[in-house]
């Protein structure tokens, strides 16, 4: 990785998103742990690499990815993802972008193209989702050390339903609090 210098997170994230499985989390964690001052640079580079590396998959999805997507997932799952994109297009891509492996993120990238998500929104959703993911990872690494990546990855692999449920619960709680605040402000305005 020394050959790549500060471009390491960008190159690895780009390759990972362009259909090659690469250890992006490990690379970002290593860079951040070794050079804390550039934390935001590494997060931005990895997020940008991930967003730009997703472009080939977006093109595949846009040009005929529905067949590919339907082969990879069940009809029920396809309809569920389609419904999610219909209601909350941006969040349907950004939220899975924040989740660590083994989340099948490439399926959501392909789905975004199949369901004709605007290209600009596509790139922004991936960039923001990955930025959040790499920021959380970086903070964990700085607080607990690099072994946290391995530990957290193992927990997610073994208990992915619980992790996904907790994340969804957090999003639901945030939405409820937001709605509650809007209703409260509307009541005050009357």
Secondary structure by P-SEA (a helix, b strand, c coil): ccccccaaaaaaaaaaaaccccaaaaaaaaaaaacccaaaaaaaaaaaaaaaaaaaaaaaaaacaaaaaaaaccaaaaaaaaaaaacccccccccccccccccaaaaaaaaaaaacccaaaaaaaaaaaaaaaaaaaaaaaaacccaaaaaaaaaaaacaaaaaaaaaaaaaaaaaaaaaaaaaaaaaac
